[in-house]
Amino acid sequence: MFSLSKILFLALVIGAVWFGWRWYNRVGAVGRERLRERERRGSGKSASTSGGGSSQLAAEDMEKCPECGAYVAPRSAVACGRPVCPYGR
């Protein structure tokens, strides 16, 4: 029924899963810390260059193109290739 080889194999699998889970969580924690550090450095630069204003990017509402139906940001839209596209002018 239970042999020593099966028990050892089960222990090996459990150990591999345990250490793999710890490694996965550690990689995630390091990545989150790097992201926080990058945001701190980025917000420090933009706050000092913009005179202490908000360090967040302004959101822009999307508008539906009347010609092709795609939603685009009006300030940064490019032409869709159709002759009457309002953003190609």
C-alpha positions as CSV (number, residue, x, y, z in Angstrom):
1,M,0.0,0.0,0.0
2,F,2.4,2.7,1.2
3,S,6.0,2.2,0.4
4,L,9.0,4.2,1.4
5,S,9.6,5.4,-2.2
6,K,6.0,6.7,-2.5
7,I,6.3,8.6,0.8
8,L,9.7,10.1,-0.2
9,F,8.3,11.1,-3.6
10,L,5.3,12.7,-2.0
11,A,7.6,14.6,0.4
12,L,9.7,15.7,-2.5
13,V,6.7,17.0,-4.4
14,I,5.3,18.9,-1.4
15,G,8.8,20.4,-0.8
16,A,9.1,21.5,-4.4
17,V,5.6,23.1,-4.3
18,W,6.4,24.8,-1.0
19,F,9.8,26.3,-2.2
20,G,8.3,27.2,-5.6
21,W,5.5,29.1,-3.8
22,R,8.0,30.9,-1.6
23,W,10.1,31.8,-4.6
24,Y,7.0,33.1,-6.6
25,N,5.9,35.3,-3.7
26,R,9.5,36.6,-3.2
27,V,9.7,37.5,-6.9
28,G,6.4,39.3,-6.7
29,A,7.4,41.2,-3.6
30,V,10.7,42.3,-5.2
31,G,8.8,43.4,-8.4
32,R,6.3,45.4,-6.3
33,E,9.1,47.1,-4.4
34,R,10.9,48.1,-7.6
35,L,7.7,49.5,-8.9
36,R,7.2,51.6,-5.7
37,E,10.8,52.8,-5.9
38,R,10.3,53.8,-9.6
39,E,7.1,55.6,-8.8
40,R,8.9,57.5,-5.9
41,R,11.7,58.5,-8.2
42,G,9.3,59.5,-11.0
43,S,7.0,61.5,-8.7
44,G,10.0,63.3,-7.2
45,K,11.1,64.4,-10.7
46,S,7.7,65.5,-11.9
47,A,6.8,67.4,-8.7
48,S,10.1,69.3,-8.8
49,T,9.8,70.2,-12.5
50,S,6.1,71.1,-12.5
51,G,6.4,73.5,-9.5
52,G,4.9,71.1,-6.9
53,G,1.8,70.2,-8.9
54,S,0.1,66.8,-9.0
55,S,2.4,64.0,-10.0
56,Q,-0.5,62.0,-11.5
57,L,-1.2,61.9,-15.2
58,A,-4.4,63.6,-16.3
59,A,-7.1,61.3,-17.6
60,E,-8.6,62.0,-21.0
61,D,-12.1,60.9,-22.1
62,M,-12.4,58.7,-25.1
63,E,-14.7,59.7,-28.0
64,K,-16.3,57.4,-30.6
65,C,-15.1,58.2,-34.1
66,P,-18.2,58.9,-36.2
67,E,-16.6,57.3,-39.2
68,C,-15.1,54.0,-38.1
69,G,-16.7,53.6,-34.6
70,A,-13.4,53.1,-32.7
71,Y,-12.9,54.9,-29.4
72,V,-10.0,57.3,-29.5
73,A,-8.4,60.0,-27.3
74,P,-9.2,63.2,-29.2
75,R,-5.9,65.0,-28.5
76,S,-3.7,62.1,-29.6
77,A,-5.9,60.4,-32.3
78,V,-4.5,59.6,-35.7
79,A,-6.4,59.1,-38.9
80,C,-8.1,55.7,-39.4
81,G,-7.4,55.8,-43.1
82,R,-10.9,56.6,-44.3
83,P,-11.3,59.7,-46.4
84,V,-13.8,61.5,-44.1
85,C,-12.1,60.7,-40.8
86,P,-12.3,63.8,-38.6
87,Y,-8.9,63.0,-37.0
88,G,-6.9,62.9,-40.2
89,R,-7.1,66.6,-40.8
